[in-house]
């Protein structure tokens, strides 16, 4: 498939925003349980929510550049019963609204107790909003990934690993961003968030490598022989079926060589996983906190390369006919 920059930005930006929000709420839960010192004041949660919202809005804006008729974007929500894209279009604004309310509630110090559990734990507004946001964040990971995982004819995508990878990689980038943010906003939380980021990045690396191994072992169900119904063992295609380019030749093949794909694969394995893991480990042992900022930017660029490879590796069956050029 042909990777589109707007989709690369959409999936990586909202993933980082989702992960950052989950990191903020994780800190709140740990602090509530007495496992972490609570950040002084509400600025950590409020400003962190603003950054998460900026990433989510940035992803939403990027998505419009992928639409042929942006003014009709609202119609994409109409098929929510059957379309994962429609569900994503509904869940993303809902998450953005909850993140805004969560940050606003912390900024205003609006924490009325909504309920009290039998254990005596008070459920205030920020805890309720954080729980709702967590559910929506994970729902958005699933919706975004299932847009691709639900396509059985693109076998590289049609796997539970697609959903797992989107979730882990988004979470990893978000927690790395949270650790970098904590350097300035709440230094006492830096090691905690860097530790979470390290674990999620490591799990993401294992999951992504597993998907690479799986995809490398896939054997095509369709061949030139089965496509045209001739069993001769040696068939050579001399033309792509069109005298000039078309939608089929532009949209379903990236036009890059196998050497380029292999290079991009090693770039994203290093930039999205190996380098951030090293920087996060060094930061955890007391190295300069600026390494966490570098870790996020390197990892984000690596995830852009990873997402490019994700789309480029998917081989549409129609390329049996349209990919070859005389």
C-alpha positions as CSV (number, residue, x, y, z in Angstrom):
1,X,0.0,0.0,0.0
2,X,1.1,3.6,-0.5
3,X,1.7,5.4,2.8
4,X,0.1,8.8,3.1
5,X,1.8,11.4,5.3
6,X,-1.5,12.6,6.8
7,X,-2.3,9.1,8.0
8,X,1.2,8.7,9.4
9,X,0.8,11.9,11.4
10,X,-2.8,11.1,12.4
11,X,-2.0,7.7,13.9
12,X,1.3,8.7,15.6
13,X,0.0,12.1,17.0
14,X,-3.2,10.7,18.5
15,X,-1.3,7.7,19.8
16,X,1.1,10.0,21.7
17,X,-1.8,12.1,23.0
18,X,-3.6,9.0,24.2
19,X,-0.5,7.7,25.9
20,X,0.2,11.0,27.6
21,X,-3.3,11.1,29.0
22,X,-3.0,7.6,30.3
23,X,0.3,8.5,31.9
24,X,-1.3,11.5,33.7
25,X,-4.1,9.3,35.0
26,X,-1.7,6.6,36.0
27,X,0.2,9.1,38.2
28,X,-3.1,10.2,39.8
29,X,-4.1,6.6,40.6
30,X,-0.7,5.9,42.1
31,X,-0.8,9.1,44.2
32,X,-4.3,8.2,45.3
33,X,-3.1,4.8,46.5
34,X,-0.2,6.4,48.3
35,X,2.4,4.8,46.1
36,X,3.7,8.1,44.7
37,X,4.0,11.6,46.1
38,X,1.2,13.7,44.6
39,X,2.4,16.5,42.3
40,X,2.4,19.9,43.9
41,X,-0.7,21.8,42.8
42,X,-2.8,20.9,39.8
43,X,-0.5,22.3,37.1
44,X,1.0,18.9,36.2
45,X,-2.4,17.4,35.3
46,X,-3.8,20.6,33.7
47,X,-0.8,21.4,31.6
48,X,-0.2,17.8,30.7
49,X,-3.8,17.5,29.6
50,X,-3.3,20.6,27.4
51,X,-0.3,18.9,25.7
52,X,-2.3,15.7,25.2
53,X,-5.2,17.7,23.7
54,X,-2.8,19.5,21.4
55,X,-1.5,16.1,20.0
56,X,-5.1,14.8,19.6
57,X,-6.1,18.0,17.8
58,X,-3.0,17.8,15.6
59,X,-3.9,14.3,14.6
60,X,-7.4,15.3,13.8
61,X,-6.2,18.2,11.6
62,X,-3.8,15.9,9.8
63,X,-6.6,13.5,9.0
64,X,-8.4,16.2,6.9
65,X,-5.5,16.3,4.4
66,X,-6.3,12.7,3.5
67,X,-9.9,13.4,2.5
68,X,-11.0,14.1,-1.1
69,X,-13.9,16.2,0.1
70,X,-13.1,17.5,3.6
71,X,-16.4,19.4,3.8
72,X,-18.2,16.0,3.9
73,X,-16.0,14.7,6.8
74,X,-19.0,14.7,9.1
75,X,-20.6,11.9,7.1
76,X,-17.9,9.5,8.1
77,X,-19.7,9.0,11.4
78,X,-22.9,7.7,9.8
79,X,-21.9,4.0,9.5
80,X,-20.8,3.5,13.1
81,X,-22.7,0.1,13.3
82,X,-20.4,-1.5,10.8
83,X,-17.4,0.7,10.2
84,X,-14.4,1.0,12.5
85,X,-13.5,4.3,10.8
86,X,-16.9,5.7,11.8
87,X,-16.3,4.5,15.3
88,X,-12.9,6.2,15.4
89,X,-14.5,9.4,14.1
90,X,-16.9,9.3,17.1
91,X,-14.5,8.2,19.8
92,X,-11.7,10.7,19.0
93,X,-13.8,13.9,19.6
94,X,-15.3,12.2,22.7
95,X,-11.8,11.6,24.1
96,X,-10.8,15.1,23.2
97,X,-13.8,16.5,25.2
98,X,-13.0,14.3,28.2
99,X,-9.3,15.3,28.2
100,X,-10.3,19.0,28.1
101,X,-12.7,18.6,31.0
102,X,-10.1,16.5,33.0
103,X,-7.5,19.3,32.6
104,X,-10.0,22.0,33.3
105,X,-11.2,20.3,36.5
106,X,-7.7,20.0,37.8
107,X,-6.8,23.6,36.8
108,X,-9.9,24.9,38.5
109,X,-9.5,22.6,41.5
110,X,-13.0,21.4,40.9
111,X,-13.1,18.1,42.8
112,X,-16.6,17.5,44.2
113,X,-17.1,14.0,45.6
114,X,-19.5,12.1,43.3
115,X,-19.6,8.9,45.3
116,X,-17.9,7.0,48.1
117,X,-16.9,3.4,47.8
118,X,-17.5,0.9,50.6
119,X,-13.7,1.0,51.2
120,X,-14.0,4.7,51.9
121,X,-12.4,5.8,48.7
122,X,-14.0,9.1,47.5
123,X,-14.7,9.3,43.7
124,X,-14.3,12.9,42.7
125,X,-14.9,14.5,39.3
126,X,-11.3,14.2,38.2
127,X,-11.3,10.5,39.0
128,X,-14.5,9.9,37.1
129,X,-13.3,11.9,34.1
130,X,-10.0,10.1,34.2
131,X,-11.7,6.7,34.2
132,X,-14.0,7.7,31.3
133,X,-10.9,9.0,29.4
134,X,-9.0,5.8,30.0
135,X,-11.9,3.8,28.5
136,X,-12.1,6.1,25.5
137,X,-8.3,6.1,25.0
138,X,-8.2,2.3,24.8
139,X,-11.4,2.2,22.6
140,X,-9.7,4.6,20.2
141,X,-6.6,2.4,20.0
142,X,-8.8,-0.5,19.1
143,X,-10.9,1.5,16.6
144,X,-7.8,2.9,14.8
145,X,-6.1,-0.4,14.6
146,X,-9.2,-2.3,13.6
147,X,-9.6,-0.1,10.5
148,X,-6.6,-2.1,9.2
149,X,-6.8,-5.4,11.1
150,X,-10.4,-6.1,9.9
151,X,-9.2,-6.4,6.2
152,X,-8.6,-10.1,5.6
153,X,-7.2,-9.6,2.1
154,X,-4.3,-7.5,3.5
155,X,-2.8,-10.4,5.4
156,X,0.0,-8.3,6.9
157,X,-2.6,-6.3,8.8
158,X,-5.2,-8.9,9.5
159,X,-3.8,-10.0,12.9
160,X,-4.4,-9.3,16.6
161,X,-0.8,-8.0,16.7
162,X,-1.9,-4.9,14.8
163,X,-4.2,-3.9,17.7
164,X,-1.5,-4.8,20.2
165,X,1.2,-2.8,18.3
166,X,-1.0,0.3,18.0
167,X,-1.8,0.2,21.7
168,X,1.8,-0.5,22.9
169,X,3.5,2.0,20.6
170,X,1.0,4.7,21.4
171,X,1.4,4.1,25.1
172,X,5.2,4.0,24.8
173,X,5.4,7.3,23.0
174,X,2.9,8.9,25.4
175,X,4.7,7.8,28.5
176,X,8.1,8.9,27.1
177,X,6.5,12.3,26.4
178,X,5.1,12.3,30.0
179,X,8.6,11.6,31.4
180,X,10.1,14.5,29.3
181,X,7.2,16.8,30.5
182,X,7.8,15.7,34.1
183,X,11.4,17.0,33.9
184,X,10.0,20.5,34.0
185,X,6.6,20.1,35.7
186,X,7.2,17.4,38.4
187,X,10.9,16.2,38.6
188,X,10.0,13.8,41.4
189,X,7.9,11.7,38.9
190,X,10.5,11.5,36.2
191,X,12.0,8.1,37.1
192,X,8.5,6.6,37.6
193,X,7.3,7.7,34.2
194,X,10.6,6.8,32.5
195,X,10.3,3.3,34.0
196,X,6.9,2.9,32.6
197,X,8.0,4.3,29.2
198,X,10.9,1.8,29.2
199,X,8.6,-1.2,29.9
200,X,6.1,-0.2,27.3
201,X,8.8,0.5,24.7
202,X,10.3,-2.9,25.4
203,X,6.9,-4.6,25.1
204,X,6.3,-2.7,21.9
205,X,9.6,-3.9,20.5
206,X,8.8,-7.5,21.3
207,X,5.3,-7.2,19.8
208,X,6.5,-5.4,16.6
209,X,9.3,-7.9,16.0
210,X,6.8,-10.7,16.4
211,X,4.6,-9.1,13.7
212,X,7.7,-8.7,11.4
213,X,8.5,-12.4,11.9
214,X,4.9,-13.4,11.2
215,X,4.6,-11.3,8.1
216,X,7.9,-12.6,6.8
217,X,6.5,-16.1,6.9
218,X,3.3,-15.3,5.0
219,X,2.9,-17.1,1.8
220,X,0.7,-15.4,-0.9
221,X,-2.6,-17.1,-1.4
222,X,-2.8,-15.7,-4.9
223,X,-0.2,-16.0,-7.7
224,X,-0.1,-15.1,-11.3
225,X,-1.2,-18.7,-12.1
226,X,-4.3,-18.6,-9.9
227,X,-5.1,-15.0,-11.0
228,X,-5.5,-16.0,-14.7
229,X,-6.3,-19.7,-14.3
230,X,-3.2,-21.1,-16.0
231,X,-1.1,-23.7,-14.2
232,X,2.1,-23.2,-16.2
233,X,5.0,-22.9,-13.7
234,X,6.8,-20.1,-15.6
235,X,4.7,-17.0,-16.3
236,X,6.2,-13.6,-16.7
237,X,4.2,-10.4,-16.6
238,X,5.4,-7.7,-19.1
239,X,2.8,-5.0,-18.6
240,X,1.0,-3.5,-15.7
241,X,-2.4,-3.4,-17.5
242,X,-2.5,0.3,-18.2
243,X,-0.5,2.4,-20.7
244,X,-0.3,5.1,-18.1
245,X,-0.8,5.6,-14.4
246,X,-4.1,5.2,-12.7
247,X,-5.7,5.1,-9.2
248,X,-4.8,1.4,-9.0
249,X,-1.1,2.0,-9.7
250,X,-0.8,5.0,-7.4
251,X,-2.8,4.1,-4.3
252,X,-2.1,0.4,-3.8
253,X,1.7,0.3,-4.3
254,X,4.4,2.5,-2.7
255,X,6.7,2.4,-5.6
256,X,9.9,1.7,-3.6
257,X,12.4,-1.1,-3.9
258,X,12.9,-3.9,-1.5
259,X,16.2,-2.3,-0.5
260,X,14.3,0.8,0.7
261,X,11.9,-1.3,2.7
262,X,14.7,-3.1,4.4
263,X,16.5,0.1,5.2
264,X,13.3,1.7,6.7
265,X,12.7,-1.4,8.8
266,X,16.2,-1.1,10.4
267,X,15.8,2.6,10.9
268,X,12.5,2.3,12.8
269,X,13.8,-0.7,14.9
270,X,16.7,1.5,16.0
271,X,14.9,4.9,16.3
272,X,11.6,3.7,17.8
273,X,13.0,1.0,20.1
274,X,16.8,0.6,20.6
275,X,17.8,4.3,21.0
276,X,14.8,5.3,23.2
277,X,15.4,2.2,25.4
278,X,19.0,3.2,25.9
279,X,18.2,6.9,26.6
280,X,15.4,5.9,29.0
281,X,17.7,3.5,30.9
282,X,20.4,6.2,31.2
283,X,17.8,8.7,32.4
284,X,16.6,6.2,35.0
285,X,20.2,6.0,36.4
286,X,20.5,9.7,36.8
287,X,21.9,10.8,33.5
288,X,20.9,14.4,32.3
289,X,17.2,14.8,32.1
290,X,17.5,16.2,28.6
291,X,18.0,12.7,27.4
292,X,14.2,12.1,28.0
293,X,13.4,15.0,25.6
294,X,15.8,13.5,23.1
295,X,14.2,10.0,23.7
296,X,10.7,11.3,22.8
297,X,11.8,13.1,19.6
298,X,13.9,10.2,18.4
299,X,11.1,7.7,19.2
300,X,8.5,9.8,17.5
301,X,10.6,10.0,14.3
302,X,11.1,6.2,14.6
303,X,7.4,5.7,14.9
304,X,6.8,7.7,11.7
305,X,9.2,5.4,10.0
306,X,7.5,2.4,11.6
307,X,4.1,3.5,10.4
308,X,5.4,4.1,6.9
309,X,6.7,0.6,6.9
310,X,3.4,-0.7,8.3
311,X,1.6,0.6,5.3
312,X,4.2,-0.1,2.7
313,X,4.6,-3.7,3.7
314,X,0.9,-4.5,3.1
315,X,0.7,-6.1,-0.3
316,X,-2.7,-5.6,-2.0
317,X,-3.7,-8.6,-4.1
318,X,-4.4,-6.3,-7.1
319,X,-0.6,-5.7,-7.4
320,X,-0.3,-9.1,-9.0
321,X,-1.7,-7.3,-12.1
322,X,-1.0,-3.6,-11.7
323,X,2.4,-3.5,-10.0
324,X,4.6,-4.7,-12.9
325,X,5.5,-2.0,-15.4
326,X,6.7,-2.8,-18.9
